[in-house]
Structures are given as structure tokens and as C-alpha cells.
Amino acid sequence: MQPYCLIRPAVTDDAKDIASIWYEDAARAFGEAPPTRDAAEAFYLKRLKTIEPPFGIWLAVEGSSPVGWQALQPVRNNPIHGERWAESSTYVSKCAQNRGVGRMLIRFANQHAARNGIELVVGLILRTNIASRRMVESEGWLVVGTLPRLSGQDEYEYWVYTPGRDVTRT
Ligand SMILES: CC(C)(COP(=O)(O)OP(=O)(O)OC[C@H]1O[C@@H](n2cnc3c(N)ncnc32)[C@H](O)[C@@H]1OP(=O)(O)O)[C@@H](O)C(=O)NCCC(=O)NCCS
């Protein structure tokens, strides 16, 4: 089903909504208890104040209600890859899940990357997170490996999206 929502750039006033949506499902996304909602809000407020193009954080809104968000944040800290590699995060409010909002956001992120010189988008997804895996796989992402298990959580898969390039696992 096609969702009736718009995607707009997030501003600092959106930090509370972004943290609330994140908090609703952080345990599923990370397989462990999240910090407090206030800590999450402080984290995203800091990000919103400092993030610069080609990276960004966007909000999906239905009318004036936030229903999800998408981030593309820097993932490498050097002058070569710094502007060209991004880490993706997608979160949809529980009340809006399973009706196409997540797909709309990841498709938006793919297109934004392609149009803004981002060559590689990475995403870390727990193997148990079926919804997220299905969403990225059907939008052209490829799983390229797994991380070692750290604090006893489920296994993280490392997914990548390479705009305009048809990569296969080597
Ligand atoms: C992952 C997430 C963003 C998907 O958003 P969504 O709006 O519910 O997803 P969509 O409705 O666009 O559906 C995308 C695909 O996932 C599938 N899906 C959605 N929820 C599902 C569920 N609970 N179980 C299994 N599959 C599910 C859909 O069927 C669809 O696949 P299909 O087209 O092959 O049928 C959302 O579930 C979420 O916010 N999860 C918690 C946060 C998270 O894990 N984020 C990813 C880590 S960065």
C-alpha cells in the first residue's frame, strides 16, 4: 500500500519526535535495552545541529504527525571517503509500520545518495530483524558480511548499497 506521507528535512525542533520514534523500537533494532529517552533526544539534537550535506536526517510526516525518519550520517573520518560514505538508519513509528513508510524512506535515501555523490551506504542490521532485512534487500542492498558477536546480542549483518553500481559479493 502506498503511504500518504511527505518526507522533509528534520530540524532541531524534531529531536524529541525522532528520539521517541527511535525509542519505541530500539530494543528490536539493537537487541538490547536502550538508554533513556532523554539521552536519545540529546544524542539526536546534537546530530541535528551538526549534520551537513551530503548527509542529513529527514522526517516522514502524515499531516503534521511524524511517522518515521531516515538518516544518512558520515561513517568515515578522512578527507577521501569522508563525504562519500554514509551510514543509514530508518525508523518507523509502531503505529505506522507495515504500510510502506519504511520502504518509502529507504528509497528516498537511495535516491539522495545517488544524486549527492555518496558512493557507499552501509547499514548494520540484526539477523533477527526480518522487516529491516526485507526492506533493504528488495531496494537493492546487498549483505556483505557479519560482525563478531559482542555483548551477547544477536548477529549483526553488514549491508551495503552502492548507487549506480551493480556489485556482487566477492
Ligand atoms: C524496519 C522498519 C523501518 C520497516 O518499516 P515499515 O514501514 O514497517 O516497512 P514497510 O511497510 O515499508 O515494509 C518493508 C518490508 O518489510 C516487511 N515487513 C514489515 N514489517 C514486518 C514484520 N514485522 N515482519 C516481517 N516483515 C515485515 C514488509 O512486508 C515489506 O516487505 P515486502 O514488500 O517484501 O512484503 C520498521 O519495522 C522499524 O522501524 N523497525 C524498527 C527500527 C529498525 O529496526 N530499523 C532498522 C535498523 S536501522
The ligand as a MOL file (V3000), in Angstrom:
LIG
                    3D

  0  0  0     0  0            999 V3000
M  V30 BEGIN CTAB
M  V30 COUNTS 48 50 0 0 0
M  V30 BEGIN ATOM
M  V30 1 C 12.3440 -1.8270 9.6240 0
M  V30 2 C 11.2450 -0.7600 9.5240 0
M  V30 3 C 11.8790 0.6090 9.2990 0
M  V30 4 C 10.3350 -1.1150 8.3320 0
M  V30 5 O 9.3900 -0.0840 8.1700 0
M  V30 6 P 7.8830 -0.3720 7.6990 0
M  V30 7 O 7.2680 0.9070 7.3110 0
M  V30 8 O 7.1880 -1.1660 8.7430 0
M  V30 9 O 8.1630 -1.3220 6.4410 0
M  V30 10 P 7.3340 -1.4180 5.0830 0
M  V30 11 O 5.8670 -1.3850 5.3860 0
M  V30 12 O 7.8690 -0.4060 4.1340 0
M  V30 13 O 7.7220 -2.8820 4.6040 0
M  V30 14 C 9.0110 -3.2090 4.1450 0
M  V30 15 C 9.1210 -4.7120 4.0450 0
M  V30 16 O 9.2390 -5.2740 5.3520 0
M  V30 17 C 8.2090 -6.2320 5.5700 0
M  V30 18 N 7.8130 -6.1260 6.9690 0
M  V30 19 C 7.3850 -5.0280 7.6230 0
M  V30 20 N 7.1560 -5.3150 8.9130 0
M  V30 21 C 7.4340 -6.6310 9.0500 0
M  V30 22 C 7.4240 -7.5250 10.1580 0
M  V30 23 N 7.0740 -7.1050 11.3770 0
M  V30 24 N 7.8230 -8.8050 9.9560 0
M  V30 25 C 8.2100 -9.2220 8.7370 0
M  V30 26 N 8.2550 -8.4240 7.6430 0
M  V30 27 C 7.8720 -7.1450 7.8170 0
M  V30 28 C 7.0950 -5.8260 4.6310 0
M  V30 29 O 6.2430 -6.9120 4.3360 0
M  V30 30 C 7.8780 -5.3640 3.4340 0
M  V30 31 O 8.3570 -6.4560 2.6860 0
M  V30 32 P 7.5900 -6.9690 1.3670 0
M  V30 33 O 7.4350 -5.7570 0.4820 0
M  V30 34 O 8.5570 -7.9840 0.8360 0
M  V30 35 O 6.3040 -7.5160 1.8200 0
M  V30 36 C 10.3490 -0.7520 10.8020 0
M  V30 37 O 9.8880 -2.0530 11.0410 0
M  V30 38 C 11.0740 -0.2390 12.0150 0
M  V30 39 O 11.0880 0.9600 12.2750 0
M  V30 40 N 11.6880 -1.1600 12.7800 0
M  V30 41 C 12.3960 -0.7870 13.9940 0
M  V30 42 C 13.6550 0.0020 13.7020 0
M  V30 43 C 14.6470 -0.7730 12.8950 0
M  V30 44 O 14.8470 -1.9650 13.1180 0
M  V30 45 N 15.2890 -0.0830 11.9700 0
M  V30 46 C 16.3060 -0.6730 11.1450 0
M  V30 47 C 17.6550 -0.5910 11.7640 0
M  V30 48 S 18.4970 0.8530 11.1520 0
M  V30 END ATOM
M  V30 BEGIN BOND
M  V30 1 1 1 2
M  V30 2 1 2 3
M  V30 3 1 2 4
M  V30 4 1 2 36
M  V30 5 1 4 5
M  V30 6 1 5 6
M  V30 7 2 6 7
M  V30 8 1 6 8
M  V30 9 1 6 9
M  V30 10 1 9 10
M  V30 11 2 10 11
M  V30 12 1 10 12
M  V30 13 1 10 13
M  V30 14 1 13 14
M  V30 15 1 14 15
M  V30 16 1 15 16
M  V30 17 1 15 30
M  V30 18 1 16 17
M  V30 19 1 17 18
M  V30 20 1 17 28
M  V30 21 1 18 19
M  V30 22 1 18 27
M  V30 23 2 19 20
M  V30 24 1 20 21
M  V30 25 1 21 22
M  V30 26 2 21 27
M  V30 27 1 22 23
M  V30 28 2 22 24
M  V30 29 1 24 25
M  V30 30 2 25 26
M  V30 31 1 26 27
M  V30 32 1 28 29
M  V30 33 1 28 30
M  V30 34 1 30 31
M  V30 35 1 31 32
M  V30 36 2 32 33
M  V30 37 1 32 34
M  V30 38 1 32 35
M  V30 39 1 36 37
M  V30 40 1 36 38
M  V30 41 2 38 39
M  V30 42 1 38 40
M  V30 43 1 40 41
M  V30 44 1 41 42
M  V30 45 1 42 43
M  V30 46 2 43 44
M  V30 47 1 43 45
M  V30 48 1 45 46
M  V30 49 1 46 47
M  V30 50 1 47 48
M  V30 END BOND
M  V30 END CTAB
M  END
